[in-house]
Amino acid sequence: MGDLTLPGAGEASGSTDKAPVASFSALPSVDRLLGQPAIAECVAAHGQALVKRAINDELTAQREALRAGGAVAPLPMLVASVERRLGALVAPTLRRVINLTGTVIHTNLGRALLAEEAIEEVARAMRGYAALEYDIEGGGRGDRDDLVDGLLRELTGAQAATVVNNNAAAVLLALAALAAKKEVLVSRGELIEIGGAFRMPDIMRTAGCRLVEVGTTNRTHAHDFESAIGPRTGLIVKAHTSNYAVQGFTASVDDATLAKIAHAHGLPYMVDLGSGALLDLTRFGLPKEPLPQESLAAGADVVTFSGDKLLGGPQAGIVVGTTAAIARIKSHPLKRALRLSKMTLAALEATLRIYRSGHRLDERLPTLALLSRPASDIRAVAERLLAAVQAFAGESFVVHVEPCASQIGSGALPVDRLPSFAVHVASRSRRGGRALEQLARRLRAAPVPVLGRIGDDALWLDCRTLLAQDEATLVAQLAPAQP
Ligand SMILES: *Cc1c(COP(=O)(O)O)cnc(C)c1O
């Protein structure tokens, strides 16, 4: 339907003259657009307010185009543009992406993928009332921590447990509850910064503690801690160096020794484990990561770790420890400010139940499934994608399957890499950096953005993190646009 196109409008070939006023009146009215069947369907689905907004935005754009010497677009094109604008208005800002970066627990992409069982429990808890902090038997008020306290005690061997918003909150709360206005001893080799914003010295200050650095960057000994203890000391802390490794001539003090030193002076000993796997990952062919149960068995009074790193659950900070230490932590006013929502608790409980069952963990926990995915399986995915990636990239790129190394991510096990396979895309031209950037941008511009990694003069699409349910979407997006 081209009836609204003004013949001649915009054909002034480079003319900068103002468009004739007549062309403005050739634009359809808002009501005329609302009357188009496709737009009426949009109103039925999304309501009039957003549709009108999309129409007004489109008409404004059309008027601007006319002023610049363009022509009025035909009605079907206007309708299609309004639908596109409405689509953008109603689409979630938190967009689904296809992660081909090879980093499994990617903080910027939401970290762990939840188990289906956990997702179902979240949905169930959200649809109706749930006994979040209600004692069904006694008919009175309960404690929301009780939903996971038993499971955490069973899984870690702790006497008690509590949960908060994330591990940063867990560390902050534990420090404030156990050592406010006191000195806290930490090895100089463990003054960690995680992800740019979690910095041990800053967390200490915020919790009202005075950080006392012990030993040196590469070597800290038991006697360094002993001689640093004074009348104002309130706590000894060990922080897991999640995202770096100190190599060479090094020494650090182990949990058992630090716990013994602390207890000899009547002090609590706390460990910030960071990722904190609940079971020995070497069972799945993965590198060894320290376990909370090991620190507790060695005498730690408090151990904190994340829910959404290697555990593979929702964002949460888990605090396990002795009855006395956990009681102090739970009674601090910050605990109320940092408490978990029912969504998170539902997901965390379901995840912990999977661990307790010990049954088919690497199938039921998607994060563990990706981490332990066999290289042969990943290679087969890369080979299936090869032709589609070549077609998308075009003849100016060489595309082939190449071994690569995936990362666990989120600070977990930084020096350990997982053998993987990628679709490797290199430019044929000698200075192909710009071309690679452009190709990466085209992939990100897809309806479901595709994220790869540029390095060594190539774009790497690591297939470890391609989810089975995303493969068809990816291939469809790589197909050349239909004319
Ligand atoms: C990741 C990490 C944190 C922060 O945990 P969040 O769950 O991101 O709040 C703190 N300490 C260590 C050692 C970590 O690895």
The ligand as an SDF file (V2000), in Angstrom:
LIG
                    3D

 15 15  0  0  0  0  0  0  0  0999 V2000
   34.0150  -13.9710   44.9830 C   0  0  0  0  0  0  0  0  0  0  0  0
   34.6650  -13.6820   46.2790 C   0  0  0  0  0  0  0  0  0  0  0  0
   34.1030  -12.7600   47.1730 C   0  0  0  0  0  0  0  0  0  0  0  0
   32.8520  -12.0180   46.8520 C   0  0  0  0  0  0  0  0  0  0  0  0
   31.7700  -12.9040   46.7590 O   0  0  0  0  0  0  0  0  0  0  0  0
   30.3860  -12.4370   46.0700 P   0  0  0  0  0  0  0  0  0  0  0  0
   29.5340  -13.6580   46.1320 O   0  0  0  0  0  0  0  0  0  0  0  0
   30.7350  -12.0090   44.6980 O   0  0  0  0  0  0  0  0  0  0  0  0
   29.8500  -11.3270   46.8780 O   0  0  0  0  0  0  0  0  0  0  0  0
   34.7450  -12.5540   48.3710 C   0  0  0  0  0  0  0  0  0  0  0  0
   35.8730  -13.2080   48.6790 N   0  0  0  0  0  0  0  0  0  0  0  0
   36.4570  -14.1040   47.8420 C   0  0  0  0  0  0  0  0  0  0  0  0
   37.7140  -14.7890   48.2560 C   0  0  0  0  0  0  0  0  0  0  0  0
   35.8550  -14.3580   46.6110 C   0  0  0  0  0  0  0  0  0  0  0  0
   36.4180  -15.2340   45.7610 O   0  0  0  0  0  0  0  0  0  0  0  0
  1  2  1  0
  2  3  1  0
  2 14  2  0
  3  4  1  0
  3 10  2  0
  4  5  1  0
  5  6  1  0
  6  7  2  0
  6  8  1  0
  6  9  1  0
 10 11  1  0
 11 12  2  0
 12 13  1  0
 12 14  1  0
 14 15  1  0
M  END
$$$$
